[in-house]
Each structure stands twice: as C-alpha cells, then as structure tokens.
Amino acid sequence: MVKRIFISSIIFILMIIGISLIIWTIIQQIYYPTQLINSTLTTIFCSAFFFTLPYIIRYYFYQPNLKLDLENYRDELIQIYQTQSFRQTPDNDEPKRFNIITTSEREEIKEKSKYIRIKLINKGRKTAENCKIKIHIFKPWNEKVHEESYLYPSGYHRIKKNRELPPAVSIAPKDSQIFDICSSNNLWENERLIRFEDYFTYSTVQGQDDLNFLGKYYIKLFVYSDNNPPFEKQYCIFLNEIIKGLDWEKLDIKEYDWEDKNKIFGSLNSFFKKIIARFKRDDKRMNNIKLNDEG
C-alpha cells in the first residue's frame, strides 16, 4: 500500500512539472516572440517528456508479472492424494488407468496418487490474461518423450476426464494458479510408472498406451499469456532416495538448468560413439583382409 502511494505521488509530481513547462512555453511565445527558437523547442521537448513520463511509469508498473514458483510452495505442490480411477476406453476389457483427485474419506478407497505440480504466480498489478503452460519432456541424452503439449490446471478434473484441451486461465494481481506436471500411482499394473499430466497423454492413443517408467526426466516449462512476455524454466524429475517409501512415493522434482550440461555430455557421448564406430570399422576391415589372405 505504501509503495503504491509513493508511485502515485511521483506520477502526480511529474505530471505537474510537465503541465507547468507547457504553460511556460505558451507564455514564452506570447511575451517573448523574438527569443531564439532553440529555447522554445527545448522547453517543448522537456514538457513533452515530463508529461508522458507518468504514463510510461504507469504502463511499466501496472502490468502482469508472471513467475513460476516451486521451492516456496513445495509442501503444497508435492502431495499424495486419494484418487479414483476412471475408464479412458469404456469398451475395452482392460482399460487404461487414469485417475482424478477426490476428497472422499471412505475407507474402501485405497487408491493413492502422488502429484508433482507447479505454481504460476502473478506478482504484477494487472490481470494476466489467458495463461497456459506447455511442457517439453526429455530423457537423458536429449531423447524426446513425446511432442510438446499443454498442462492441465489443477482442479479442472472434468475437463481432463473428458480429454478436452486444457483451458487458458486468467490470473488476477497477487493471485496464482497451480498446474499439474506428472503423477505416480500405487495401484497401476506396474508401480514404477509415471504419467505426465498434459493434453497429449490424455487425448492421444500413444499417450494413453505409453506410460513411462519412473526415472530421471528433464523438462522445460514454457509460460504463455496474452499480455505477459513468454518465458521458460527447466526442471529435473527423478526418484529421490531420501524419501522413505515405495518407488511411486519417491517421485520428486527440482529446478535444474540441464540443457547446457546435456549438450556437453551429449557431445562427449557422440564423440565416444564415433570412436567406437571407428574401431568397429577398422576391426571389420582387418577381418576382411585376413579372410582374403587365407583365401
């Protein structure tokens, strides 16, 4: 509140200065018509600057300012929930197991899922309109898991269940929206599976069939909004052995700028592959020469 009053006061003072300079320019033209034109132009430019500066400041300070936050809300974002499975393909005798979060306290519900999520916060002074997050998923050595796809906002279970495109979400100033990244489950046919919570996974045959094994994954999150510049952040999803429990409970995430490091390791991997391939070619050539000599 104090900061806002201070900024408003500065804007008011600058507007007064701009108006005063414009009035002084008019007085100069009336009472000093023979004065050099340079002085008048200088006054006009100064007045125009001070008069427009408040609007520039207002434009700068009264804009959305989106930030992805994981560490400050880790306890809130990484949790195990009671869930209920639903049929992705009702006519199939062995349906793919997808689930939605439930608040039911019934004892017979034993299915649980661990969700990894991220919070998108608007720290600005204007509503961020039509916000979306697109995820890029890679295995080590930059092998892409599947095509880029938008994440589902948390709480939009019906849209996810109906396999609809994730909606764009407007975020008011000082407000936030949580997005689902991935999850694991205790009742899947294999407890060492991970499912990414994106549109590709829920809407395509490949996404429904190819649940991935728990392990290390590198992801990029690209944030888009109609009135906020796009930006990206990088994370690593992994099994944290410090967490006690079964494999599906050890799913964890950390912020990690992996792309540059992977390029270095990728170059080394490519270099060693070339050396191995060269040795194989030389060995094959020597064997061919030996066979020709024996023949």
C-alpha positions as semicolon CSV with decimal commas, in nm:
position;residue;x (nm);y (nm);z (nm)
1;M;0,000;0,000;0,000
2;V;0,281;0,242;0,092
3;K;0,467;0,158;-0,231
4;R;0,156;0,226;-0,436
5;I;0,102;0,565;-0,268
6;F;0,467;0,655;-0,333
7;I;0,444;0,567;-0,704
8;S;0,117;0,760;-0,739
9;S;0,279;1,065;-0,577
10;I;0,576;1,053;-0,817
11;I;0,341;1,029;-1,117
12;F;0,138;1,327;-0,991
13;I;0,451;1,541;-0,940
14;L;0,584;1,460;-1,289
15;M;0,251;1,549;-1,447
16;I;0,252;1,884;-1,265
17;I;0,605;1,952;-1,393
18;G;0,500;1,863;-1,749
19;I;0,192;2,087;-1,738
20;S;0,399;2,375;-1,588
21;L;0,655;2,351;-1,870
22;I;0,380;2,355;-2,134
23;I;0,229;2,668;-1,976
24;W;0,576;2,829;-1,966
25;T;0,624;2,753;-2,337
26;I;0,294;2,930;-2,417
27;I;0,398;3,232;-2,209
28;Q;0,731;3,247;-2,393
29;Q;0,553;3,255;-2,730
30;I;0,322;3,535;-2,616
31;Y;0,562;3,767;-2,428
32;Y;0,896;3,683;-2,591
33;P;0,821;3,624;-2,960
34;T;1,174;3,732;-3,066
35;Q;1,351;3,476;-2,843
36;L;1,558;3,208;-3,018
37;I;1,356;2,913;-3,143
38;N;1,604;2,667;-2,980
39;S;1,496;2,773;-2,634
40;T;1,130;2,721;-2,721
41;L;1,194;2,379;-2,876
42;T;1,393;2,274;-2,571
43;T;1,105;2,372;-2,347
44;I;0,856;2,184;-2,567
45;F;1,065;1,866;-2,565
46;C;1,117;1,886;-2,189
47;S;0,748;1,942;-2,126
48;A;0,653;1,655;-2,357
49;F;0,899;1,427;-2,175
50;F;0,773;1,510;-1,827
51;F;0,412;1,495;-1,940
52;T;0,443;1,148;-2,098
53;L;0,678;1,000;-1,837
54;P;0,395;0,930;-1,587
55;Y;0,212;0,723;-1,848
56;I;0,532;0,529;-1,920
57;I;0,576;0,463;-1,548
58;R;0,213;0,360;-1,514
59;Y;0,250;0,123;-1,810
60;Y;0,563;-0,030;-1,659
61;F;0,436;-0,074;-1,303
62;Y;0,075;-0,170;-1,384
63;Q;0,147;-0,483;-1,587
64;P;0,120;-0,854;-1,506
65;N;0,439;-1,018;-1,385
66;L;0,422;-1,398;-1,403
67;K;0,664;-1,621;-1,212
68;L;0,689;-1,999;-1,170
69;D;0,748;-2,091;-0,807
70;L;0,832;-2,439;-0,680
71;E;1,056;-2,414;-0,375
72;N;0,849;-2,166;-0,173
73;Y;0,541;-2,389;-0,203
74;R;0,697;-2,736;-0,216
75;D;0,486;-2,877;0,070
76;E;0,171;-2,757;-0,104
77;L;0,263;-2,865;-0,455
78;I;0,405;-3,214;-0,396
79;Q;0,147;-3,430;-0,221
80;I;-0,012;-3,774;-0,211
81;Y;-0,388;-3,773;-0,270
82;Q;-0,667;-4,026;-0,257
83;T;-0,779;-4,077;-0,616
84;Q;-1,044;-4,257;-0,816
85;S;-0,971;-4,427;-1,147
86;F;-1,196;-4,377;-1,446
87;R;-1,215;-4,563;-1,776
88;Q;-1,026;-4,400;-2,059
89;T;-1,170;-4,654;-2,308
90;P;-1,503;-4,786;-2,171
91;D;-1,541;-5,068;-2,426
92;N;-1,202;-5,220;-2,352
93;D;-1,186;-5,513;-2,112
94;E;-0,856;-5,382;-1,976
95;P;-0,896;-5,005;-1,965
96;K;-0,608;-4,767;-1,922
97;R;-0,598;-4,645;-1,565
98;F;-0,639;-4,270;-1,533
99;N;-0,745;-4,104;-1,212
100;I;-0,888;-3,788;-1,060
101;I;-0,829;-3,640;-0,717
102;T;-1,110;-3,695;-0,467
103;T;-1,183;-3,563;-0,120
104;S;-1,377;-3,874;-0,020
105;E;-1,289;-4,019;0,321
106;R;-1,442;-4,364;0,259
107;E;-1,219;-4,641;0,388
108;E;-1,275;-4,869;0,085
109;I;-1,094;-4,622;-0,144
110;K;-0,734;-4,734;-0,128
111;E;-0,600;-4,591;-0,449
112;K;-0,345;-4,313;-0,400
113;S;-0,150;-4,096;-0,640
114;K;0,147;-3,869;-0,587
115;Y;0,121;-3,545;-0,783
116;I;0,405;-3,314;-0,884
117;R;0,273;-2,965;-0,953
118;I;0,393;-2,608;-1,012
119;K;0,251;-2,271;-0,907
120;L;0,221;-1,981;-1,154
121;I;0,203;-1,652;-0,962
122;N;0,107;-1,308;-1,091
123;K;0,322;-1,064;-0,893
124;G;0,218;-0,767;-1,108
125;R;-0,060;-0,510;-1,077
126;K;-0,273;-0,624;-1,370
127;T;-0,458;-0,946;-1,451
128;A;-0,254;-1,188;-1,663
129;E;-0,492;-1,299;-1,937
130;N;-0,521;-1,648;-2,089
131;C;-0,224;-1,813;-1,920
132;K;-0,103;-2,154;-2,041
133;I;0,198;-2,375;-1,970
134;K;0,346;-2,602;-2,236
135;I;0,574;-2,888;-2,133
136;H;0,870;-3,031;-2,325
137;I;0,985;-3,369;-2,187
138;F;1,324;-3,533;-2,246
139;K;1,505;-3,842;-2,126
140;P;1,881;-3,823;-2,061
141;W;2,085;-3,756;-2,376
142;N;1,806;-3,525;-2,502
143;E;1,574;-3,802;-2,623
144;K;1,226;-3,653;-2,651
145;V;0,950;-3,847;-2,474
146;H;0,665;-3,713;-2,687
147;E;0,558;-3,397;-2,865
148;E;0,514;-3,069;-2,676
149;S;0,176;-3,031;-2,508
150;Y;-0,014;-2,807;-2,266
151;L;-0,051;-2,892;-1,897
152;Y;-0,385;-2,912;-1,718
153;P;-0,456;-2,657;-1,443
154;S;-0,518;-2,829;-1,110
155;G;-0,883;-2,865;-1,018
156;Y;-1,009;-2,897;-1,376
157;H;-1,076;-3,269;-1,333
158;R;-1,386;-3,281;-1,553
159;I;-1,203;-3,123;-1,848
160;K;-0,915;-3,367;-1,802
161;K;-1,153;-3,662;-1,772
162;N;-1,330;-3,560;-2,095
163;R;-0,990;-3,528;-2,271
164;E;-1,061;-3,165;-2,362
165;L;-0,789;-2,913;-2,442
166;P;-0,654;-2,752;-2,120
167;P;-0,823;-2,413;-2,075
168;A;-0,643;-2,081;-2,068
169;V;-0,658;-1,932;-1,718
170;S;-0,661;-1,561;-1,625
171;I;-0,472;-1,482;-1,304
172;A;-0,558;-1,169;-1,106
173;P;-0,287;-0,950;-0,947
174;K;-0,122;-1,121;-0,645
175;D;-0,316;-1,439;-0,724
176;S;-0,190;-1,774;-0,856
177;Q;-0,286;-2,095;-1,036
178;I;-0,142;-2,443;-0,982
179;F;-0,071;-2,671;-1,280
180;D;-0,026;-3,050;-1,272
181;I;0,306;-3,177;-1,412
182;C;0,308;-3,553;-1,353
183;S;0,188;-3,825;-1,117
184;S;0,253;-4,180;-0,997
185;N;0,009;-4,433;-0,855
186;N;0,005;-4,724;-0,612
187;L;-0,250;-4,940;-0,798
188;W;-0,124;-4,929;-1,155
189;E;-0,025;-5,264;-1,303
190;N;0,337;-5,157;-1,253
191;E;0,412;-4,929;-0,958
192;R;0,723;-4,798;-1,135
193;L;0,525;-4,586;-1,382
194;I;0,492;-4,211;-1,427
195;R;0,218;-4,026;-1,614
196;F;0,263;-3,670;-1,738
197;E;-0,047;-3,456;-1,688
198;D;-0,060;-3,297;-2,032
199;Y;-0,305;-3,294;-2,320
200;F;-0,101;-3,535;-2,534
201;T;-0,109;-3,804;-2,264
202;Y;-0,483;-3,783;-2,214
203;S;-0,604;-3,727;-2,571
204;T;-0,388;-3,946;-2,799
205;V;-0,361;-4,321;-2,841
206;Q;0,016;-4,307;-2,800
207;G;-0,017;-4,106;-2,480
208;Q;-0,272;-4,348;-2,337
209;D;-0,065;-4,656;-2,424
210;D;0,283;-4,535;-2,335
211;L;0,302;-4,465;-1,964
212;N;0,668;-4,409;-1,887
213;F;0,885;-4,584;-1,632
214;L;0,985;-4,394;-1,322
215;G;1,330;-4,248;-1,358
216;K;1,507;-3,927;-1,450
217;Y;1,337;-3,685;-1,688
218;Y;1,431;-3,333;-1,792
219;I;1,151;-3,089;-1,865
220;K;1,107;-2,736;-1,994
221;L;0,802;-2,536;-1,895
222;F;0,707;-2,255;-2,133
223;V;0,464;-1,999;-1,990
224;Y;0,239;-1,805;-2,228
225;S;-0,007;-1,520;-2,168
226;D;-0,181;-1,266;-2,390
227;N;-0,030;-0,970;-2,204
228;N;0,288;-1,106;-2,043
229;P;0,615;-1,192;-2,223
230;P;0,664;-1,570;-2,264
231;F;0,940;-1,733;-2,060
232;E;1,074;-2,078;-1,975
233;K;1,221;-2,264;-1,679
234;Q;1,391;-2,602;-1,662
235;Y;1,343;-2,883;-1,408
236;C;1,456;-3,236;-1,338
237;I;1,209;-3,509;-1,233
238;F;1,371;-3,800;-1,051
239;L;1,339;-4,067;-0,781
240;N;1,455;-3,913;-0,456
241;E;1,606;-4,194;-0,247
242;I;1,599;-3,972;0,062
243;I;1,219;-4,006;0,064
244;K;1,111;-4,317;0,253
245;G;0,856;-4,544;0,092
246;L;0,788;-4,733;-0,229
247;D;0,918;-4,622;-0,565
248;W;0,597;-4,443;-0,663
249;E;0,620;-4,236;-0,341
250;K;0,978;-4,121;-0,416
251;L;0,882;-3,914;-0,720
252;D;1,034;-3,567;-0,683
253;I;1,130;-3,254;-0,878
254;K;1,393;-2,982;-0,859
255;E;1,480;-2,673;-1,059
256;Y;1,778;-2,758;-1,277
257;D;1,927;-2,586;-1,584
258;W;2,003;-2,910;-1,762
259;E;2,013;-2,807;-2,128
260;D;2,367;-2,665;-2,140
261;K;2,505;-2,952;-1,931
262;N;2,332;-3,208;-2,150
263;K;2,489;-3,050;-2,457
264;I;2,833;-3,109;-2,307
265;F;2,755;-3,469;-2,210
266;G;2,580;-3,522;-2,542
267;S;2,891;-3,405;-2,730
268;L;3,108;-3,640;-2,526
269;N;2,867;-3,926;-2,586
270;S;2,868;-3,855;-2,959
271;F;3,250;-3,837;-2,957
272;F;3,286;-4,176;-2,789
273;K;3,025;-4,330;-3,019
274;K;3,228;-4,213;-3,320
275;I;3,546;-4,364;-3,173
276;I;3,370;-4,696;-3,105
277;A;3,222;-4,696;-3,457
278;R;3,568;-4,627;-3,600
279;F;3,721;-4,919;-3,407
280;K;3,441;-5,146;-3,533
281;R;3,505;-5,040;-3,892
282;D;3,881;-5,096;-3,853
283;D;3,822;-5,435;-3,695
284;K;3,585;-5,535;-3,974
285;R;3,836;-5,422;-4,238
286;M;4,117;-5,620;-4,073
287;N;3,897;-5,930;-4,061
288;N;3,817;-5,891;-4,431
289;I;4,188;-5,858;-4,513
290;K;4,266;-6,167;-4,306
291;L;3,996;-6,368;-4,482
292;N;4,126;-6,258;-4,822
293;D;4,485;-6,361;-4,730
294;E;4,365;-6,703;-4,613
295;G;4,165;-6,743;-4,931
